[in-house]
Amino acid sequence: MVNRIKVKASLFVALVAVAAALGFLIYFFMPQPSATNTIFINGAKIEVELADTPQKRTKGLSVRESLGQNEGMLFIFEKSDYYSFWMKDMNFALDIIWIGEDKKIADIIKNAIPESYPKTFSPREPAKYVLEVNAGYADEYKIEIGNEIVF
C-alpha cells in the first residue's frame, strides 16, 4: 500500500512538473500583445501599434487583412535616416508618413498599393519615425508635410 502511494505521489509530481513546463513554453512562445499608444496629428487621434524592435519593423503590417479606421503602426528607429518601405505581403493600401526627430512630418506617400511591390518608397528627408495608416487618411485629415505629431 505504501508503494502505491509513493508511485501515485511520484506520478502526481511528474504531471505537475510537465504541466508547469508546458505552461512556461506556451507563455514563452505565445505572441506577446503589441504595445500601443495614442498620437495626434492635426487634431486626428490615432491608436498606433509600436514597431520598435527589428523583428516588429521587419514584419510591419504584412499579412494583416486590415487596420481599424483610426489605427496605425508607428515604426520607431534608433536614429534618423532615409528608411525605405515596400508593400510586400500587404493586403490593403496605405499612406506612409515619415516623421523627423523634431516630430514634424518630413514626407508622405499617399495610397501605396499592394500591387506596387517590389517598388520601394523613400522619404525626401531623413526620418526617425514612420507612420502607416489606411490609404486616404492623410487627405481626410488634411495631414501635410510640416505638421507636428504629438506623441
TIFI-253324 format. One line per field, with one value per atom (N, C-alpha, C, O): residue number from 1; atom name; z negated, x, y negated. Coordinates in pm, whole numbers, plus 50000, padded with zeros to 5 digits. Example, Ala and Ser with C-alpha at 12.3 -4.5 7.8 and 13.67 -1.06 7.14 Angstrom:
REM residues 2
i: [1|1|1|1|2|2|2|2]
at: [N|CA|C|O|N|CA|C|O]
w: [49220|49220|49220|49154|49292|49286|49213|49196]
u: [51319|51230|51320|51424|51285|51367|51290|51341]
v: [50569|50450|50330|50332|50225|50106|49997|49886]
***
This chain:
REM residues 151
i: [1|1|1|1|2|2|2|2|3|3|3|3|4|4|4|4|5|5|5|5|6|6|6|6|7|7|7|7|8|8|8|8|9|9|9|9|10|10|10|10|11|11|11|11|12|12|12|12|13|13|13|13|14|14|14|14|15|15|15|15|16|16|16|16|17|17|17|17|18|18|18|18|19|19|19|19|20|20|20|20|21|21|21|21|22|22|22|22|23|23|23|23|24|24|24|24|25|25|25|25|26|26|26|26|27|27|27|27|28|28|28|28|29|29|29|29|30|30|30|30|31|31|31|31|32|32|32|32|33|33|33|33|34|34|34|34|35|35|35|35|36|36|36|36|37|37|37|37|38|38|38|38|39|39|39|39|40|40|40|40|41|41|41|41|42|42|42|42|43|43|43|43|44|44|44|44|45|45|45|45|46|46|46|46|47|47|47|47|48|48|48|48|49|49|49|49|50|50|50|50|51|51|51|51|52|52|52|52|53|53|53|53|54|54|54|54|55|55|55|55|56|56|56|56|57|57|57|57|58|58|58|58|59|59|59|59|60|60|60|60|61|61|61|61|62|62|62|62|63|63|63|63|64|64|64|64|65|65|65|65|66|66|66|66|67|67|67|67|68|68|68|68|69|69|69|69|70|70|70|70|71|71|71|71|72|72|72|72|73|73|73|73|74|74|74|74|75|75|75|75|76|76|76|76|77|77|77|77|78|78|78|78|79|79|79|79|80|80|80|80|81|81|81|81|82|82|82|82|83|83|83|83|84|84|84|84|85|85|85|85|86|86|86|86|87|87|87|87|88|88|88|88|89|89|89|89|90|90|90|90|91|91|91|91|92|92|92|92|93|93|93|93|94|94|94|94|95|95|95|95|96|96|96|96|97|97|97|97|98|98|98|98|99|99|99|99|100|100|100|100|101|101|101|101|102|102|102|102|103|103|103|103|104|104|104|104|105|105|105|105|106|106|106|106|107|107|107|107|108|108|108|108|109|109|109|109|110|110|110|110|111|111|111|111|112|112|112|112|113|113|113|113|114|114|114|114|115|115|115|115|116|116|116|116|117|117|117|117|118|118|118|118|119|119|119|119|120|120|120|120|121|121|121|121|122|122|122|122|123|123|123|123|124|124|124|124|125|125|125|125|126|126|126|126|127|127|127|127|128|128|128|128|129|129|129|129|130|130|130|130|131|131|131|131|132|132|132|132|133|133|133|133|134|134|134|134|135|135|135|135|136|136|136|136|137|137|137|137|138|138|138|138|139|139|139|139|140|140|140|140|141|141|141|141|142|142|142|142|143|143|143|143|144|144|144|144|145|145|145|145|146|146|146|146|147|147|147|147|148|148|148|148|149|149|149|149|150|150|150|150|151|151|151|151]
at: [N|CA|C|O|N|CA|C|O|N|CA|C|O|N|CA|C|O|N|CA|C|O|N|CA|C|O|N|CA|C|O|N|CA|C|O|N|CA|C|O|N|CA|C|O|N|CA|C|O|N|CA|C|O|N|CA|C|O|N|CA|C|O|N|CA|C|O|N|CA|C|O|N|CA|C|O|N|CA|C|O|N|CA|C|O|N|CA|C|O|N|CA|C|O|N|CA|C|O|N|CA|C|O|N|CA|C|O|N|CA|C|O|N|CA|C|O|N|CA|C|O|N|CA|C|O|N|CA|C|O|N|CA|C|O|N|CA|C|O|N|CA|C|O|N|CA|C|O|N|CA|C|O|N|CA|C|O|N|CA|C|O|N|CA|C|O|N|CA|C|O|N|CA|C|O|N|CA|C|O|N|CA|C|O|N|CA|C|O|N|CA|C|O|N|CA|C|O|N|CA|C|O|N|CA|C|O|N|CA|C|O|N|CA|C|O|N|CA|C|O|N|CA|C|O|N|CA|C|O|N|CA|C|O|N|CA|C|O|N|CA|C|O|N|CA|C|O|N|CA|C|O|N|CA|C|O|N|CA|C|O|N|CA|C|O|N|CA|C|O|N|CA|C|O|N|CA|C|O|N|CA|C|O|N|CA|C|O|N|CA|C|O|N|CA|C|O|N|CA|C|O|N|CA|C|O|N|CA|C|O|N|CA|C|O|N|CA|C|O|N|CA|C|O|N|CA|C|O|N|CA|C|O|N|CA|C|O|N|CA|C|O|N|CA|C|O|N|CA|C|O|N|CA|C|O|N|CA|C|O|N|CA|C|O|N|CA|C|O|N|CA|C|O|N|CA|C|O|N|CA|C|O|N|CA|C|O|N|CA|C|O|N|CA|C|O|N|CA|C|O|N|CA|C|O|N|CA|C|O|N|CA|C|O|N|CA|C|O|N|CA|C|O|N|CA|C|O|N|CA|C|O|N|CA|C|O|N|CA|C|O|N|CA|C|O|N|CA|C|O|N|CA|C|O|N|CA|C|O|N|CA|C|O|N|CA|C|O|N|CA|C|O|N|CA|C|O|N|CA|C|O|N|CA|C|O|N|CA|C|O|N|CA|C|O|N|CA|C|O|N|CA|C|O|N|CA|C|O|N|CA|C|O|N|CA|C|O|N|CA|C|O|N|CA|C|O|N|CA|C|O|N|CA|C|O|N|CA|C|O|N|CA|C|O|N|CA|C|O|N|CA|C|O|N|CA|C|O|N|CA|C|O|N|CA|C|O|N|CA|C|O|N|CA|C|O|N|CA|C|O|N|CA|C|O|N|CA|C|O|N|CA|C|O|N|CA|C|O|N|CA|C|O|N|CA|C|O|N|CA|C|O|N|CA|C|O|N|CA|C|O|N|CA|C|O|N|CA|C|O|N|CA|C|O|N|CA|C|O|N|CA|C|O|N|CA|C|O|N|CA|C|O|N|CA|C|O|N|CA|C|O|N|CA|C|O|N|CA|C|O|N|CA|C|O|N|CA|C|O]
w: [50000|50000|50000|50069|49923|49916|50051|50091|50123|50254|50354|50437|50345|50435|50410|50504|50285|50251|50304|50358|50289|50340|50492|50547|50560|50706|50748|50840|50680|50714|50687|50765|50578|50545|50648|50691|50688|50790|50922|50991|50958|51082|51076|51174|50963|50947|50961|51030|50898|50906|51050|51099|51119|51258|51345|51430|51325|51403|51376|51469|51252|51218|51285|51336|51285|51348|51499|51557|51563|51707|51736|51831|51656|51676|51661|51738|51562|51541|51660|51707|51707|51822|51946|52019|51970|52085|52072|52170|51953|51931|51960|52023|51917|51944|52094|52146|52163|52307|52383|52475|52345|52411|52389|52483|52265|52237|52314|52370|52316|52379|52530|52587|52595|52740|52789|52909|52700|52738|52780|52713|52890|52930|52818|52759|52789|52684|52740|52857|52658|52708|52748|52682|52854|52902|52819|52776|52799|52728|52816|52936|52759|52835|52762|52640|52839|52789|52870|52975|52821|52894|52941|52863|53068|53119|53183|53214|53202|53261|53374|53361|53487|53599|53645|53678|53645|53692|53620|53681|53495|53418|53437|53366|53530|53551|53449|53430|53384|53283|53350|53414|53336|53397|53290|53220|53279|53190|53271|53374|53225|53301|53227|53105|53304|53256|53281|53388|53184|53197|53260|53218|53361|53422|53381|53453|53263|53202|53184|53114|53248|53248|53393|53478|53422|53561|53612|53728|53527|53569|53602|53704|53518|53543|53666|53743|53684|53801|53930|54032|53925|54044|54082|54200|53985|54012|54049|54143|53976|54003|54008|53923|54107|54122|54225|54263|54270|54373|54323|54203|54414|54399|54319|54304|54268|54200|54303|54417|54261|54352|54358|54461|54246|54245|54120|54031|54117|53998|53964|54052|53838|53799|53853|53899|53847|53906|53852|53929|53723|53663|53599|53488|53671|53623|53719|53837|53666|53750|53684|53574|53752|53695|53701|53805|53587|53577|53565|53467|53666|53668|53600|53635|53503|53426|53451|53426|53501|53531|53431|53365|53421|53325|53367|53282|53498|53547|53675|53739|53712|53836|53956|53954|54062|54185|54294|54269|54413|54526|54533|54619|54444|54436|54550|54570|54625|54736|54692|54607|54753|54723|54852|54958|54844|54960|54916|54798|55010|54983|54991|55026|54959|54964|54868|54751|54919|54841|54780|54681|54836|54787|54854|54969|54781|54831|54848|54887|54818|54831|54852|54819|54907|54939|54813|54717|54818|54703|54744|54859|54649|54654|54564|54451|54613|54536|54503|54593|54375|54328|54251|54147|54305|54239|54146|54183|54026|53922|53873|53838|53870|53825|53675|53601|53630|53485|53416|53297|53491|53434|53425|53386|53462|53459|53557|53534|53666|53774|53896|53918|53974|54091|54194|54237|54233|54330|54472|54568|54487|54620|54606|54500|54714|54717|54854|54957|54853|54975|54953|54855|55043|55031|55122|55234|55069|55143|55204|55323|55120|55164|55169|55067|55286|55304|55303|55340|55259|55254|55388|55391|55498|55631|55669|55770|55592|55622|55589|55636|55509|55473|55600|55682|55620|55525|55518|55462|55573|55564|55417|55331|55390|55254|55251|55351|55134|55113|55011|54903|55046|54960|54940|55027|54825|54799|54864|54901|54878|54929|54821|54850|54696|54580|54486|54487|54407|54310|54205|54174|54152|54052|53944|53969|53824|53713|53691|53633|53736|53718|53853|53940|53869|53988|53941|53864|53988|53952|54074|54181|54059|54163|54118|54009|54203|54178|54305|54412|54294|54412|54520|54490|54645|54759|54750|54717|54778|54772|54640|54631|54539|54407|54412|54355|54480|54487|54552|54504|54660|54725|54636|54624|54576|54493|54378|54345|54317|54202|54238|54150|54368|54418|54355|54313|54352|54298|54407|54519|54372|54470|54414|54293|54504|54464|54375|54406|54266|54171|54052|53949|54062|53947|53832|53853|53711|53593|53540|53540|53494|53433|53282|53231|53212|53066|53020|53044|52952|52901|52759|52696]
u: [50082|50000|50087|50055|50194|50285|50350|50367|50387|50448|50352|50392|50223|50122|50110|50097|50113|50103|50225|50213|50343|50466|50461|50501|50412|50402|50303|50331|50187|50087|50141|50117|50214|50271|50377|50384|50459|50561|50498|50542|50393|50322|50259|50263|50201|50140|50246|50222|50360|50468|50516|50541|50530|50574|50472|50511|50345|50240|50240|50224|50257|50263|50385|50376|50498|50619|50598|50637|50537|50510|50414|50434|50309|50213|50279|50252|50367|50437|50529|50536|50599|50688|50608|50649|50496|50412|50358|50355|50317|50269|50377|50350|50498|50610|50635|50652|50638|50663|50554|50583|50430|50320|50334|50319|50362|50378|50496|50487|50609|50731|50713|50761|50647|50634|50505|50490|50415|50290|50320|50398|50259|50284|50245|50137|50334|50307|50220|50235|50130|50050|50139|50239|50102|50182|50154|50041|50259|50244|50169|50196|50075|50002|50009|50024|49999|50000|49902|49855|49872|49788|49874|49951|49862|49929|49824|49713|49861|49769|49840|49955|49769|49817|49699|49593|49717|49610|49478|49372|49484|49363|49310|49218|49366|49323|49392|49514|49313|49364|49385|49295|49506|49539|49595|49690|49533|49585|49690|49658|49814|49922|49982|50002|50009|50087|50232|50266|50316|50456|50538|50532|50614|50711|50847|50910|50892|51011|51125|51222|51113|51223|51249|51161|51368|51394|51292|51251|51249|51153|51017|50957|50970|50841|50848|50753|50961|50976|50979|50924|51044|51051|50913|50877|50836|50702|50603|50525|50606|50516|50370|50325|50298|50156|50134|50020|50241|50226|50139|50136|50068|49973|49847|49760|49835|49711|49603|49632|49481|49368|49328|49280|49346|49302|49354|49413|49329|49351|49217|49133|49196|49077|49083|49188|48971|48961|49063|49123|49085|49180|49296|49339|49346|49458|49575|49558|49693|49812|49925|49911|50037|50158|50266|50290|50332|50439|50572|50597|50656|50789|50884|50890|50956|51049|51191|51220|51277|51416|51509|51472|51631|51729|51781|51813|51789|51842|51770|51706|51780|51719|51796|51919|51721|51781|51673|51559|51710|51618|51561|51601|51468|51414|51315|51220|51339|51253|51152|51180|51033|50926|50875|50882|50822|50761|50629|50596|50556|50423|50420|50318|50534|50543|50442|50433|50366|50267|50158|50096|50133|50026|49894|49891|49786|49652|49565|49449|49621|49544|49640|49758|49587|49669|49694|49617|49806|49848|49888|49925|49879|49951|50073|50059|50190|50314|50366|50388|50384|50419|50551|50560|50653|50784|50787|50742|50841|50842|50985|51053|51029|51164|51179|51082|51304|51332|51259|51227|51231|51159|51009|50933|50967|50826|50739|50620|50801|50727|50733|50831|50626|50619|50721|50724|50807|50914|50871|50917|50783|50737|50615|50590|50540|50419|50410|50431|50380|50341|50195|50162|50110|49967|49931|49980|49845|49786|49891|49888|49982|50076|49996|49943|49989|49904|49986|50104|49925|49997|50060|50168|49993|50043|50170|50232|50210|50331|50459|50567|50446|50563|50624|50550|50755|50864|50914|51021|50841|50881|50898|50824|50997|51015|50981|50994|50939|50904|51001|51019|51063|51164|51129|51068|51169|51139|51240|51350|51200|51291|51384|51492|51342|51421|51441|51360|51547|51564|51453|51398|51422|51316|51359|51437|51307|51332|51211|51222|51095|50970|50899|50914|50823|50740|50604|50594|50500|50363|50292|50293|50232|50149|50004|49970|49919|49775|49703|49764|49573|49494|49507|49514|49509|49514|49395|49284|49420|49316|49313|49250|49379|49377|49440|49386|49554|49623|49534|49529|49465|49374|49254|49215|49196|49077|49102|49016|49220|49252|49347|49404|49363|49446|49586|49637|49645|49780|49879|49870|49974|50069|50211|50231|50308|50447|50458|50400|50530|50547|50454|50482|50343|50253|50330|50418|50295|50360|50281|50158|50353|50295|50306|50412|50200|50205|50199|50101|50306|50314|50261|50259]
v: [50120|50000|49874|49777|49875|49762|49739|49624|49845|49831|49768|49687|49806|49748|49598|49520|49558|49416|49342|49232|49402|49340|49327|49225|49431|49427|49319|49242|49312|49210|49070|48978|49053|48922|48885|48770|48980|48953|48917|48826|48990|48962|48823|48748|48788|48656|48546|48446|48562|48464|48451|48341|48565|48562|48488|48408|48514|48446|48296|48217|48256|48113|48049|47938|48118|48064|48050|47948|48149|48142|48027|47952|48014|47906|47770|47678|47756|47629|47599|47485|47702|47683|47645|47555|47710|47675|47532|47458|47496|47359|47256|47153|47282|47192|47182|47072|47297|47296|47222|47146|47243|47173|47023|46945|46981|46839|46781|46672|46854|46805|46788|46690|46883|46879|46813|46790|46783|46718|46573|46505|46526|46387|46292|46303|46200|46102|45990|45952|45935|45825|45708|45679|45643|45530|45407|45382|45329|45203|45106|45096|45035|44934|44801|44795|44696|44559|44478|44522|44362|44269|44153|44097|44118|43999|43909|43953|43783|43685|43612|43571|43597|43517|43431|43484|43300|43211|43237|43225|43271|43299|43439|43480|43516|43654|43744|43738|43827|43920|44055|44109|44111|44239|44332|44298|44448|44552|44629|44689|44626|44687|44806|44803|44908|45020|44984|44934|45008|44970|45081|45197|45045|45135|45081|45004|45124|45065|45164|45136|45281|45377|45417|45401|45469|45511|45613|45606|45706|45807|45744|45778|45654|45589|45499|45491|45431|45344|45426|45384|45542|45627|45679|45681|45722|45777|45667|45683|45557|45446|45490|45567|45442|45475|45586|45614|45648|45751|45865|45896|45926|46036|46002|46087|45883|45845|45818|45783|45835|45812|45665|45618|45592|45452|45382|45443|45252|45168|45105|45086|45073|45000|44857|44812|44787|44654|44556|44482|44553|44458|44533|44501|44633|44712|44701|44669|44730|44729|44804|44860|44805|44864|44757|44697|44735|44638|44712|44782|44696|44755|44658|44540|44708|44625|44678|44795|44590|44626|44559|44462|44612|44560|44422|44339|44399|44272|44233|44317|44109|44061|44114|44123|44148|44195|44195|44156|44237|44245|44388|44466|44421|44556|44580|44503|44689|44725|44830|44914|44823|44918|44977|44914|45098|45162|45224|45224|45277|45331|45484|45544|45547|45693|45756|45718|45853|45929|45843|45883|45726|45638|45672|45717|45650|45680|45556|45566|45439|45315|45199|45207|45091|44973|44890|44892|44816|44735|44594|44570|44503|44377|44397|44444|44364|44380|44240|44158|44213|44079|44086|44150|44019|44014|43894|43786|43913|43810|43791|43887|43666|43635|43641|43657|43627|43624|43511|43520|43403|43289|43314|43225|43435|43479|43400|43380|43357|43293|43384|43454|43382|43469|43425|43310|43520|43494|43528|43465|43628|43668|43758|43815|43769|43853|43920|43857|44047|44119|44158|44225|44117|44147|44265|44277|44349|44460|44555|44585|44602|44707|44836|44881|44896|45015|45143|45143|45254|45381|45421|45480|45388|45424|45349|45383|45250|45175|45254|45219|45360|45442|45500|45554|45492|45470|45325|45300|45232|45091|45052|45099|44967|44916|44767|44696|44723|44583|44525|44581|44412|44350|44203|44141|44147|44006|43912|43953|43787|43683|43633|43580|43649|43603|43722|43815|43720|43828|43826|43720|43943|43955|44053|44145|44033|44126|44215|44324|44169|44243|44254|44168|44361|44376|44425|44521|44360|44395|44452|44390|44568|44626|44623|44670|44567|44560|44602|44613|44624|44660|44552|44433|44597|44504|44409|44450|44283|44180|44104|43999|44157|44094|43955|43860|43942|43813|43708|43594|43742|43647|43616|43501|43719|43700|43602|43521|43610|43525|43410|43346|43385|43274|43275|43172|43393|43410|43374|43424|43287|43235|43234|43241|43226|43211|43087|42982|43099|42990|42996|42934|43072|43088|43151|43235|43112|43166|43285|43285|43386|43506|43491|43453|43522|43521|43666|43736|43710|43847|43849|43955]
***
